[in-house]
Amino acid sequence: MIALIQRVTGAHVTVDDETVGAIGPGLLALVAVEPDDGEPQTRRMLERLLGYRVFADDAGRMNRSLTDIRGGLLLVSQFTLAADTRKGMRPSFTTAAPPEHGRYWFDRLVELARAAHPGVETGRFGAHMQVHLVNDGPVTFWLET
């Protein structure tokens, strides 16, 4: 499982001009599921999303996690993160999970996140989405499990 996380002051996702998910300060996580992903990778990704220390402490150092600041978490499925871009001029998606597998494990991540943390929002799996965000820093990290 892959997540591109961005520390944000706010973010929201729209589908057909309708806001389907929105958060204030917290993390936007663009998430891709890979073919071999399952429960262990999903649980580990949640642990990393909630515990990764990317928020400033009183000294201005990145020592606080999403859980520490009680920030929002906006999870957006994005299979293109799993693309193979090593050669040619067009991405290959053979390294991404098939849609039904991706949906299952993305939904499982959302389920686990909502059980463990308040303020979890999502985009809409498989939809054409517009993701609006204000990246705070900018601070962006690539996480893999």
Phi, psi and omega in degrees: 000141181238140171223130170261112184254144178228130174284127185232154169273343176181152178202151173209159181238134176240148173228121182052047178065013176250129176286123181253346178197139181207143176224161168269218180302136180161219182236135165261127179238115172271123192238132174239139177257136179256161187305325183268006181289147179204205184301314181299317181292323180293315179294321179293321178296317178299316178304316181290318180299318182281333187254348183296127187270097181235003181253145186288141170270189182295339179267002179085008180266150179284087182233002181245145180261174175301319177298317181300319184268354182056043181276170178282156177229116178252111181262125182231123178290136179209087184298338183296341176297335181270007182294149172268114183244018187290336181216161177075189184241014178220133181291150173252137182253018179293343180269358176265153178292148172301154186309317183292322177291316179299315180298315182302310185282331172294313178299324178294319176300316178298315180301312180295320180296316181294330178285336186255343190211135176284158173077034178265127179235165180220165166275206178237116184305130175079355181273160170278111187247152167249124181253120181249132181207157168242105181286126185266104177140290356289145177230116182219134179224149176258121178245140176227146174233000000 
